[in-house]
Amino acid sequence: MKRIGMLTSGGDCQALNAAMRGVVKCLSCSGEAVEIYGFLEGYKGLIYGDFRMLTGADFSGILTKGGTILGSSRTPFKLMREPDENGLDKVEAMKQNYYKLKLDCLVILGGNGTHKTANLLREEGLNVVTLPKTIDNDLWGTDMTFGFQSAVDIATDCIDCIHTTAASHGRIFIVEVMGHKVGWLTLNAGMAGGADIILIPEIPYDINKIIEAINARAERGSKFTIMAVAEGAISKEDAKLSKKEYKEKMKNYPYPSVSYEIADKIQKKTGLDVRVTVPGHTQRGGSPCPYDRVFATRLGAEAGKMILNGEYGFMVGYKNREVIKVPLEEVAGKLKMVSPDATIVQEAKLTGISFGD
């Protein structure tokens, strides 16, 4: 009998359910008896023993369902070693609930912060297998994360829709795409949607370079410009500030987000009409695209196989179109950034896309 705990932590995204289904399908088809304990609302459920027994029926019909049937929440890694308001030792509580239920393994689905805590639990002696979930595609050790392609599709669709209204009115449109620290989503959606200017956190922008790109388009007869801007895009001036200085500056930040600041500056410097569109959490919602359904199922099945083989302490990753296992200690605390010298960036520039640099 295998007793498996399962939880989804951090921001939700498409294909979480598909990945969990893949794990359970693999375990069920192995012929071995399995009990699945689903912890509710992420690590919070593991800390406070909030779980429910899951059966095969719980995983039926969820391949196409977005979100997570277990619910999710953010439990910051930096607070994991701090007692809660009642003095409860969170790490010890998670361990006790693991041992109380006599679990053989925890299957943890999440992004960067989730993997830090998963590695902490591994260091504390628990058997852990993780799956890489994030629309940002920023997890170290894997070429792809599930949720990413679905989010790219949604952000691209938004840019596609903006094209017609931008062309009709001869306006500059900024589409703000999710991504505080990493620009993979904005880069891919921007290229797929035919954006003229793409701004990502890894390549600080110069507002004058952006205006140059807009003017160059006007000189070529283009009456509109589409900009795909990551929510974490940063100017060259701000990029030179220390973390402390930047934090202090942001206390009195007069704009809802960086896109509105860029729009205001373009408008003031050029007199052109600028509009901002923020698709926001729609990028994390809805059904997973077919790619993510297949991808998440593959990763889930591989996680199931690893559990059956007793291979713990790994994230199921994807490299060179093959599913692999990556040691958790190599993943935790690292981000997969977009290099300014990456071939995809250089190829985008070859097609005339400006990065404001």
Contacts in CASP RR format, 6 or more apart in sequence:
PFRMAT RR
TARGET T0000
AUTHOR 0000-0000-0000
METHOD contacts of the structure
MODEL  1
MKRIGMLTSGGDCQALNAAMRGVVKCLSCSGEAVEIYGFLEGYKGLIYGD
FRMLTGADFSGILTKGGTILGSSRTPFKLMREPDENGLDKVEAMKQNYYK
LKLDCLVILGGNGTHKTANLLREEGLNVVTLPKTIDNDLWGTDMTFGFQS
AVDIATDCIDCIHTTAASHGRIFIVEVMGHKVGWLTLNAGMAGGADIILI
PEIPYDINKIIEAINARAERGSKFTIMAVAEGAISKEDAKLSKKEYKEKM
KNYPYPSVSYEIADKIQKKTGLDVRVTVPGHTQRGGSPCPYDRVFATRLG
AEAGKMILNGEYGFMVGYKNREVIKVPLEEVAGKLKMVSPDATIVQEAKL
TGISFGD
1 32 0 8 1.000
1 33 0 8 1.000
1 34 0 8 1.000
1 35 0 8 1.000
2 27 0 8 1.000
2 32 0 8 1.000
2 33 0 8 1.000
2 34 0 8 1.000
2 35 0 8 1.000
2 104 0 8 1.000
2 105 0 8 1.000
2 307 0 8 1.000
2 308 0 8 1.000
3 34 0 8 1.000
3 35 0 8 1.000
3 37 0 8 1.000
3 101 0 8 1.000
3 102 0 8 1.000
3 103 0 8 1.000
3 104 0 8 1.000
4 23 0 8 1.000
4 27 0 8 1.000
4 34 0 8 1.000
4 35 0 8 1.000
4 36 0 8 1.000
4 37 0 8 1.000
4 103 0 8 1.000
4 104 0 8 1.000
4 105 0 8 1.000
4 106 0 8 1.000
4 107 0 8 1.000
4 307 0 8 1.000
5 36 0 8 1.000
5 37 0 8 1.000
5 38 0 8 1.000
5 39 0 8 1.000
5 51 0 8 1.000
5 101 0 8 1.000
5 103 0 8 1.000
5 105 0 8 1.000
5 106 0 8 1.000
5 107 0 8 1.000
6 20 0 8 1.000
6 23 0 8 1.000
6 36 0 8 1.000
6 37 0 8 1.000
6 38 0 8 1.000
6 39 0 8 1.000
6 54 0 8 1.000
6 70 0 8 1.000
6 106 0 8 1.000
6 107 0 8 1.000
6 108 0 8 1.000
6 109 0 8 1.000
7 38 0 8 1.000
7 39 0 8 1.000
7 42 0 8 1.000
7 43 0 8 1.000
7 45 0 8 1.000
7 46 0 8 1.000
7 70 0 8 1.000
7 106 0 8 1.000
7 107 0 8 1.000
7 108 0 8 1.000
7 109 0 8 1.000
8 16 0 8 1.000
8 20 0 8 1.000
8 42 0 8 1.000
8 68 0 8 1.000
8 70 0 8 1.000
8 71 0 8 1.000
8 72 0 8 1.000
8 109 0 8 1.000
8 110 0 8 1.000
8 133 0 8 1.000
9 42 0 8 1.000
9 43 0 8 1.000
9 72 0 8 1.000
9 73 0 8 1.000
9 74 0 8 1.000
9 75 0 8 1.000
9 108 0 8 1.000
9 109 0 8 1.000
9 110 0 8 1.000
9 111 0 8 1.000
9 113 0 8 1.000
9 114 0 8 1.000
9 117 0 8 1.000
10 42 0 8 1.000
10 72 0 8 1.000
10 73 0 8 1.000
10 74 0 8 1.000
10 75 0 8 1.000
10 110 0 8 1.000
10 111 0 8 1.000
10 113 0 8 1.000
10 114 0 8 1.000
11 72 0 8 1.000
11 74 0 8 1.000
11 110 0 8 1.000
11 284 0 8 1.000
12 66 0 8 1.000
12 67 0 8 1.000
12 68 0 8 1.000
12 71 0 8 1.000
12 72 0 8 1.000
12 284 0 8 1.000
12 285 0 8 1.000
13 67 0 8 1.000
13 133 0 8 1.000
13 134 0 8 1.000
13 135 0 8 1.000
13 146 0 8 1.000
13 147 0 8 1.000
13 150 0 8 1.000
13 151 0 8 1.000
13 284 0 8 1.000
13 285 0 8 1.000
14 66 0 8 1.000
14 67 0 8 1.000
14 135 0 8 1.000
14 146 0 8 1.000
14 147 0 8 1.000
14 150 0 8 1.000
14 151 0 8 1.000
14 284 0 8 1.000
14 285 0 8 1.000
14 286 0 8 1.000
14 287 0 8 1.000
14 288 0 8 1.000
14 289 0 8 1.000
14 292 0 8 1.000
15 66 0 8 1.000
15 133 0 8 1.000
15 146 0 8 1.000
15 147 0 8 1.000
15 150 0 8 1.000
15 288 0 8 1.000
15 292 0 8 1.000
15 293 0 8 1.000
15 295 0 8 1.000
15 296 0 8 1.000
16 66 0 8 1.000
16 67 0 8 1.000
16 68 0 8 1.000
16 72 0 8 1.000
16 109 0 8 1.000
16 133 0 8 1.000
16 146 0 8 1.000
16 296 0 8 1.000
17 59 0 8 1.000
17 62 0 8 1.000
17 63 0 8 1.000
17 65 0 8 1.000
17 66 0 8 1.000
17 67 0 8 1.000
17 68 0 8 1.000
17 69 0 8 1.000
18 62 0 8 1.000
18 63 0 8 1.000
18 64 0 8 1.000
18 146 0 8 1.000
18 288 0 8 1.000
18 292 0 8 1.000
18 293 0 8 1.000
18 296 0 8 1.000
18 297 0 8 1.000
19 109 0 8 1.000
19 131 0 8 1.000
19 133 0 8 1.000
19 146 0 8 1.000
19 296 0 8 1.000
19 297 0 8 1.000
19 299 0 8 1.000
19 300 0 8 1.000
19 303 0 8 1.000
20 59 0 8 1.000
20 62 0 8 1.000
20 68 0 8 1.000
20 69 0 8 1.000
20 70 0 8 1.000
20 107 0 8 1.000
20 109 0 8 1.000
20 300 0 8 1.000
21 59 0 8 1.000
21 62 0 8 1.000
21 63 0 8 1.000
21 297 0 8 1.000
22 59 0 8 1.000
22 296 0 8 1.000
22 297 0 8 1.000
22 300 0 8 1.000
22 301 0 8 1.000
22 303 0 8 1.000
22 304 0 8 1.000
23 107 0 8 1.000
23 131 0 8 1.000
23 300 0 8 1.000
23 301 0 8 1.000
23 303 0 8 1.000
23 304 0 8 1.000
23 307 0 8 1.000
24 34 0 8 1.000
24 36 0 8 1.000
24 54 0 8 1.000
24 56 0 8 1.000
24 59 0 8 1.000
25 59 0 8 1.000
25 297 0 8 1.000
25 301 0 8 1.000
26 300 0 8 1.000
26 301 0 8 1.000
26 302 0 8 1.000
26 303 0 8 1.000
26 304 0 8 1.000
26 305 0 8 1.000
26 308 0 8 1.000
27 34 0 8 1.000
27 304 0 8 1.000
27 307 0 8 1.000
27 308 0 8 1.000
28 34 0 8 1.000
28 56 0 8 1.000
30 308 0 8 1.000
32 308 0 8 1.000
35 53 0 8 1.000
36 53 0 8 1.000
36 54 0 8 1.000
36 55 0 8 1.000
36 58 0 8 1.000
37 51 0 8 1.000
37 52 0 8 1.000
37 53 0 8 1.000
37 54 0 8 1.000
37 101 0 8 1.000
37 103 0 8 1.000
38 51 0 8 1.000
38 52 0 8 1.000
38 53 0 8 1.000
38 54 0 8 1.000
38 70 0 8 1.000
39 45 0 8 1.000
39 46 0 8 1.000
39 49 0 8 1.000
39 50 0 8 1.000
39 51 0 8 1.000
39 70 0 8 1.000
40 50 0 8 1.000
40 51 0 8 1.000
40 52 0 8 1.000
40 70 0 8 1.000
40 71 0 8 1.000
41 50 0 8 1.000
41 70 0 8 1.000
41 71 0 8 1.000
41 72 0 8 1.000
41 73 0 8 1.000
42 70 0 8 1.000
42 71 0 8 1.000
42 72 0 8 1.000
42 73 0 8 1.000
42 75 0 8 1.000
43 73 0 8 1.000
43 75 0 8 1.000
43 80 0 8 1.000
43 90 0 8 1.000
43 94 0 8 1.000
43 114 0 8 1.000
43 117 0 8 1.000
44 50 0 8 1.000
44 73 0 8 1.000
44 75 0 8 1.000
45 51 0 8 1.000
46 93 0 8 1.000
46 94 0 8 1.000
46 97 0 8 1.000
46 98 0 8 1.000
46 106 0 8 1.000
47 75 0 8 1.000
47 84 0 8 1.000
47 88 0 8 1.000
47 90 0 8 1.000
47 93 0 8 1.000
47 94 0 8 1.000
47 97 0 8 1.000
48 93 0 8 1.000
49 93 0 8 1.000
49 97 0 8 1.000
51 97 0 8 1.000
51 101 0 8 1.000
58 69 0 8 1.000
62 69 0 8 1.000
63 293 0 8 1.000
63 297 0 8 1.000
64 287 0 8 1.000
64 288 0 8 1.000
64 293 0 8 1.000
65 287 0 8 1.000
66 285 0 8 1.000
66 286 0 8 1.000
66 287 0 8 1.000
66 288 0 8 1.000
67 285 0 8 1.000
67 286 0 8 1.000
68 109 0 8 1.000
75 90 0 8 1.000
75 117 0 8 1.000
76 113 0 8 1.000
77 113 0 8 1.000
77 116 0 8 1.000
77 117 0 8 1.000
77 120 0 8 1.000
79 90 0 8 1.000
80 90 0 8 1.000
80 91 0 8 1.000
80 117 0 8 1.000
80 120 0 8 1.000
81 90 0 8 1.000
81 91 0 8 1.000
82 90 0 8 1.000
83 89 0 8 1.000
83 90 0 8 1.000
84 90 0 8 1.000
91 120 0 8 1.000
91 121 0 8 1.000
91 124 0 8 1.000
94 121 0 8 1.000
94 126 0 8 1.000
95 121 0 8 1.000
95 124 0 8 1.000
95 126 0 8 1.000
98 106 0 8 1.000
98 121 0 8 1.000
98 126 0 8 1.000
103 127 0 8 1.000
104 127 0 8 1.000
104 307 0 8 1.000
105 127 0 8 1.000
105 128 0 8 1.000
105 129 0 8 1.000
105 307 0 8 1.000
105 310 0 8 1.000
105 312 0 8 1.000
106 118 0 8 1.000
106 121 0 8 1.000
106 126 0 8 1.000
106 127 0 8 1.000
106 128 0 8 1.000
106 129 0 8 1.000
107 129 0 8 1.000
107 130 0 8 1.000
107 131 0 8 1.000
107 303 0 8 1.000
107 307 0 8 1.000
108 114 0 8 1.000
108 115 0 8 1.000
108 117 0 8 1.000
108 118 0 8 1.000
108 128 0 8 1.000
108 129 0 8 1.000
108 130 0 8 1.000
108 131 0 8 1.000
109 130 0 8 1.000
109 131 0 8 1.000
109 133 0 8 1.000
110 130 0 8 1.000
110 131 0 8 1.000
110 132 0 8 1.000
110 133 0 8 1.000
110 134 0 8 1.000
111 132 0 8 1.000
111 133 0 8 1.000
111 134 0 8 1.000
111 139 0 8 1.000
111 145 0 8 1.000
112 134 0 8 1.000
112 138 0 8 1.000
112 139 0 8 1.000
112 333 0 8 1.000
112 335 0 8 1.000
113 333 0 8 1.000
114 130 0 8 1.000
114 133 0 8 1.000
115 130 0 8 1.000
115 132 0 8 1.000
115 139 0 8 1.000
115 315 0 8 1.000
115 328 0 8 1.000
115 331 0 8 1.000
115 332 0 8 1.000
115 333 0 8 1.000
116 332 0 8 1.000
116 333 0 8 1.000
118 128 0 8 1.000
118 130 0 8 1.000
118 315 0 8 1.000
118 328 0 8 1.000
118 332 0 8 1.000
119 128 0 8 1.000
119 328 0 8 1.000
119 329 0 8 1.000
119 331 0 8 1.000
119 332 0 8 1.000
120 332 0 8 1.000
121 128 0 8 1.000
122 128 0 8 1.000
122 312 0 8 1.000
122 313 0 8 1.000
122 328 0 8 1.000
122 329 0 8 1.000
127 310 0 8 1.000
127 312 0 8 1.000
127 313 0 8 1.000
128 312 0 8 1.000
128 313 0 8 1.000
128 328 0 8 1.000
129 303 0 8 1.000
129 304 0 8 1.000
129 306 0 8 1.000
129 307 0 8 1.000
129 311 0 8 1.000
129 312 0 8 1.000
129 313 0 8 1.000
129 314 0 8 1.000
129 315 0 8 1.000
129 316 0 8 1.000
130 313 0 8 1.000
130 314 0 8 1.000
130 315 0 8 1.000
130 316 0 8 1.000
130 328 0 8 1.000
130 331 0 8 1.000
131 146 0 8 1.000
131 296 0 8 1.000
131 299 0 8 1.000
131 300 0 8 1.000
131 303 0 8 1.000
131 315 0 8 1.000
131 316 0 8 1.000
132 139 0 8 1.000
132 142 0 8 1.000
132 144 0 8 1.000
132 145 0 8 1.000
132 146 0 8 1.000
132 299 0 8 1.000
132 315 0 8 1.000
132 316 0 8 1.000
132 317 0 8 1.000
132 318 0 8 1.000
133 145 0 8 1.000
133 146 0 8 1.000
133 147 0 8 1.000
134 145 0 8 1.000
134 147 0 8 1.000
134 148 0 8 1.000
135 145 0 8 1.000
135 147 0 8 1.000
135 148 0 8 1.000
135 150 0 8 1.000
135 151 0 8 1.000
135 178 0 8 1.000
135 185 0 8 1.000
135 283 0 8 1.000
135 284 0 8 1.000
136 145 0 8 1.000
136 148 0 8 1.000
136 178 0 8 1.000
136 179 0 8 1.000
136 181 0 8 1.000
136 182 0 8 1.000
136 183 0 8 1.000
136 184 0 8 1.000
136 185 0 8 1.000
137 144 0 8 1.000
137 145 0 8 1.000
137 148 0 8 1.000
137 182 0 8 1.000
137 184 0 8 1.000
137 185 0 8 1.000
137 336 0 8 1.000
138 145 0 8 1.000
138 181 0 8 1.000
138 182 0 8 1.000
138 183 0 8 1.000
138 184 0 8 1.000
138 335 0 8 1.000
138 336 0 8 1.000
138 337 0 8 1.000
139 145 0 8 1.000
139 315 0 8 1.000
139 331 0 8 1.000
139 335 0 8 1.000
139 336 0 8 1.000
140 330 0 8 1.000
140 331 0 8 1.000
140 333 0 8 1.000
140 334 0 8 1.000
140 335 0 8 1.000
140 336 0 8 1.000
141 315 0 8 1.000
141 317 0 8 1.000
141 319 0 8 1.000
141 326 0 8 1.000
141 330 0 8 1.000
141 331 0 8 1.000
141 334 0 8 1.000
141 336 0 8 1.000
142 315 0 8 1.000
142 317 0 8 1.000
142 318 0 8 1.000
142 319 0 8 1.000
142 326 0 8 1.000
142 336 0 8 1.000
143 318 0 8 1.000
143 319 0 8 1.000
143 320 0 8 1.000
144 295 0 8 1.000
144 318 0 8 1.000
146 288 0 8 1.000
146 292 0 8 1.000
146 295 0 8 1.000
146 296 0 8 1.000
146 299 0 8 1.000
147 288 0 8 1.000
147 292 0 8 1.000
147 296 0 8 1.000
148 184 0 8 1.000
148 185 0 8 1.000
148 292 0 8 1.000
149 289 0 8 1.000
149 291 0 8 1.000
149 292 0 8 1.000
149 295 0 8 1.000
150 285 0 8 1.000
150 286 0 8 1.000
150 287 0 8 1.000
150 288 0 8 1.000
150 289 0 8 1.000
150 291 0 8 1.000
150 292 0 8 1.000
151 178 0 8 1.000
151 185 0 8 1.000
151 189 0 8 1.000
151 283 0 8 1.000
151 284 0 8 1.000
152 185 0 8 1.000
152 188 0 8 1.000
152 189 0 8 1.000
152 192 0 8 1.000
153 289 0 8 1.000
154 279 0 8 1.000
154 282 0 8 1.000
154 283 0 8 1.000
154 285 0 8 1.000
155 175 0 8 1.000
155 177 0 8 1.000
155 178 0 8 1.000
155 185 0 8 1.000
155 186 0 8 1.000
155 189 0 8 1.000
155 190 0 8 1.000
155 228 0 8 1.000
155 279 0 8 1.000
155 283 0 8 1.000
156 188 0 8 1.000
156 189 0 8 1.000
156 190 0 8 1.000
156 192 0 8 1.000
156 193 0 8 1.000
158 175 0 8 1.000
158 189 0 8 1.000
158 277 0 8 1.000
158 279 0 8 1.000
158 282 0 8 1.000
159 175 0 8 1.000
159 189 0 8 1.000
159 190 0 8 1.000
159 192 0 8 1.000
159 193 0 8 1.000
159 194 0 8 1.000
159 195 0 8 1.000
159 226 0 8 1.000
159 228 0 8 1.000
160 193 0 8 1.000
162 173 0 8 1.000
162 175 0 8 1.000
162 226 0 8 1.000
162 277 0 8 1.000
163 193 0 8 1.000
163 194 0 8 1.000
163 226 0 8 1.000
165 171 0 8 1.000
165 173 0 8 1.000
166 172 0 8 1.000
166 173 0 8 1.000
166 224 0 8 1.000
166 225 0 8 1.000
166 226 0 8 1.000
167 223 0 8 1.000
167 224 0 8 1.000
169 224 0 8 1.000
169 273 0 8 1.000
170 223 0 8 1.000
170 224 0 8 1.000
170 273 0 8 1.000
171 224 0 8 1.000
171 272 0 8 1.000
171 273 0 8 1.000
171 274 0 8 1.000
171 275 0 8 1.000
172 214 0 8 1.000
172 224 0 8 1.000
172 225 0 8 1.000
172 227 0 8 1.000
172 263 0 8 1.000
172 266 0 8 1.000
172 272 0 8 1.000
172 273 0 8 1.000
172 274 0 8 1.000
172 275 0 8 1.000
173 224 0 8 1.000
173 225 0 8 1.000
173 226 0 8 1.000
173 227 0 8 1.000
173 274 0 8 1.000
173 275 0 8 1.000
173 276 0 8 1.000
173 277 0 8 1.000
174 227 0 8 1.000
174 229 0 8 1.000
174 259 0 8 1.000
174 262 0 8 1.000
174 263 0 8 1.000
174 274 0 8 1.000
174 275 0 8 1.000
174 276 0 8 1.000
174 277 0 8 1.000
175 195 0 8 1.000
175 226 0 8 1.000
175 227 0 8 1.000
175 228 0 8 1.000
175 229 0 8 1.000
175 277 0 8 1.000
175 278 0 8 1.000
175 279 0 8 1.000
176 229 0 8 1.000
176 230 0 8 1.000
176 231 0 8 1.000
176 257 0 8 1.000
176 258 0 8 1.000
176 259 0 8 1.000
176 276 0 8 1.000
176 277 0 8 1.000
176 278 0 8 1.000
176 279 0 8 1.000
176 280 0 8 1.000
177 185 0 8 1.000
177 186 0 8 1.000
177 189 0 8 1.000
177 190 0 8 1.000
177 228 0 8 1.000
177 229 0 8 1.000
177 230 0 8 1.000
177 231 0 8 1.000
177 279 0 8 1.000
177 283 0 8 1.000
178 185 0 8 1.000
178 230 0 8 1.000
178 231 0 8 1.000
178 280 0 8 1.000
178 283 0 8 1.000
178 284 0 8 1.000
179 185 0 8 1.000
179 186 0 8 1.000
179 201 0 8 1.000
179 230 0 8 1.000
179 231 0 8 1.000
179 232 0 8 1.000
180 201 0 8 1.000
180 230 0 8 1.000
180 231 0 8 1.000
180 232 0 8 1.000
181 201 0 8 1.000
181 232 0 8 1.000
181 335 0 8 1.000
181 337 0 8 1.000
182 200 0 8 1.000
182 201 0 8 1.000
182 202 0 8 1.000
182 335 0 8 1.000
182 336 0 8 1.000
182 337 0 8 1.000
182 338 0 8 1.000
183 200 0 8 1.000
183 201 0 8 1.000
183 202 0 8 1.000
183 230 0 8 1.000
183 338 0 8 1.000
184 336 0 8 1.000
184 338 0 8 1.000
185 230 0 8 1.000
185 283 0 8 1.000
186 198 0 8 1.000
186 199 0 8 1.000
186 200 0 8 1.000
186 228 0 8 1.000
186 229 0 8 1.000
186 230 0 8 1.000
186 233 0 8 1.000
187 198 0 8 1.000
187 200 0 8 1.000
187 338 0 8 1.000
187 344 0 8 1.000
187 345 0 8 1.000
187 348 0 8 1.000
189 195 0 8 1.000
189 228 0 8 1.000
190 198 0 8 1.000
190 228 0 8 1.000
191 198 0 8 1.000
191 344 0 8 1.000
191 348 0 8 1.000
191 353 0 8 1.000
193 226 0 8 1.000
193 228 0 8 1.000
194 226 0 8 1.000
195 226 0 8 1.000
195 227 0 8 1.000
195 228 0 8 1.000
195 353 0 8 1.000
196 213 0 8 1.000
196 217 0 8 1.000
196 222 0 8 1.000
196 225 0 8 1.000
196 226 0 8 1.000
196 227 0 8 1.000
196 352 0 8 1.000
196 353 0 8 1.000
196 354 0 8 1.000
197 210 0 8 1.000
197 213 0 8 1.000
197 214 0 8 1.000
197 225 0 8 1.000
197 226 0 8 1.000
197 227 0 8 1.000
197 228 0 8 1.000
197 353 0 8 1.000
197 354 0 8 1.000
197 355 0 8 1.000
197 356 0 8 1.000
198 227 0 8 1.000
198 228 0 8 1.000
198 229 0 8 1.000
198 348 0 8 1.000
198 353 0 8 1.000
198 354 0 8 1.000
198 355 0 8 1.000
199 205 0 8 1.000
199 210 0 8 1.000
199 227 0 8 1.000
199 228 0 8 1.000
199 229 0 8 1.000
199 230 0 8 1.000
199 233 0 8 1.000
199 262 0 8 1.000
199 355 0 8 1.000
199 356 0 8 1.000
200 230 0 8 1.000
200 232 0 8 1.000
200 233 0 8 1.000
200 338 0 8 1.000
200 355 0 8 1.000
201 230 0 8 1.000
201 232 0 8 1.000
201 233 0 8 1.000
201 234 0 8 1.000
202 337 0 8 1.000
202 338 0 8 1.000
202 339 0 8 1.000
202 340 0 8 1.000
203 338 0 8 1.000
203 340 0 8 1.000
203 345 0 8 1.000
203 355 0 8 1.000
203 356 0 8 1.000
203 357 0 8 1.000
204 234 0 8 1.000
204 235 0 8 1.000
204 236 0 8 1.000
204 238 0 8 1.000
204 239 0 8 1.000
204 357 0 8 1.000
205 233 0 8 1.000
205 234 0 8 1.000
205 235 0 8 1.000
205 236 0 8 1.000
205 262 0 8 1.000
205 355 0 8 1.000
205 356 0 8 1.000
205 357 0 8 1.000
206 235 0 8 1.000
206 236 0 8 1.000
206 356 0 8 1.000
206 357 0 8 1.000
207 235 0 8 1.000
207 262 0 8 1.000
207 265 0 8 1.000
207 266 0 8 1.000
207 269 0 8 1.000
209 354 0 8 1.000
209 356 0 8 1.000
209 357 0 8 1.000
210 227 0 8 1.000
210 262 0 8 1.000
210 266 0 8 1.000
210 354 0 8 1.000
210 356 0 8 1.000
211 266 0 8 1.000
211 269 0 8 1.000
211 270 0 8 1.000
212 354 0 8 1.000
213 225 0 8 1.000
213 354 0 8 1.000
213 356 0 8 1.000
214 225 0 8 1.000
214 266 0 8 1.000
214 270 0 8 1.000
214 272 0 8 1.000
215 270 0 8 1.000
217 225 0 8 1.000
227 262 0 8 1.000
229 258 0 8 1.000
229 259 0 8 1.000
229 262 0 8 1.000
231 257 0 8 1.000
231 258 0 8 1.000
231 259 0 8 1.000
232 258 0 8 1.000
233 258 0 8 1.000
233 259 0 8 1.000
233 262 0 8 1.000
234 258 0 8 1.000
236 357 0 8 1.000
238 246 0 8 1.000
238 249 0 8 1.000
241 249 0 8 1.000
253 261 0 8 1.000
255 261 0 8 1.000
255 264 0 8 1.000
257 278 0 8 1.000
259 276 0 8 1.000
259 278 0 8 1.000
260 276 0 8 1.000
263 274 0 8 1.000
263 275 0 8 1.000
263 276 0 8 1.000
264 274 0 8 1.000
266 272 0 8 1.000
266 274 0 8 1.000
267 273 0 8 1.000
267 274 0 8 1.000
288 296 0 8 1.000
295 318 0 8 1.000
298 323 0 8 1.000
299 316 0 8 1.000
299 317 0 8 1.000
299 318 0 8 1.000
299 323 0 8 1.000
300 316 0 8 1.000
302 316 0 8 1.000
302 323 0 8 1.000
302 325 0 8 1.000
303 316 0 8 1.000
306 312 0 8 1.000
306 314 0 8 1.000
306 316 0 8 1.000
306 325 0 8 1.000
311 325 0 8 1.000
313 327 0 8 1.000
313 328 0 8 1.000
314 325 0 8 1.000
314 326 0 8 1.000
314 327 0 8 1.000
314 328 0 8 1.000
315 325 0 8 1.000
315 326 0 8 1.000
315 327 0 8 1.000
315 328 0 8 1.000
315 331 0 8 1.000
316 323 0 8 1.000
316 324 0 8 1.000
316 325 0 8 1.000
316 326 0 8 1.000
317 323 0 8 1.000
317 324 0 8 1.000
317 325 0 8 1.000
317 326 0 8 1.000
318 324 0 8 1.000
338 344 0 8 1.000
338 345 0 8 1.000
339 345 0 8 1.000
340 355 0 8 1.000
340 357 0 8 1.000
345 355 0 8 1.000
348 355 0 8 1.000
349 355 0 8 1.000
END
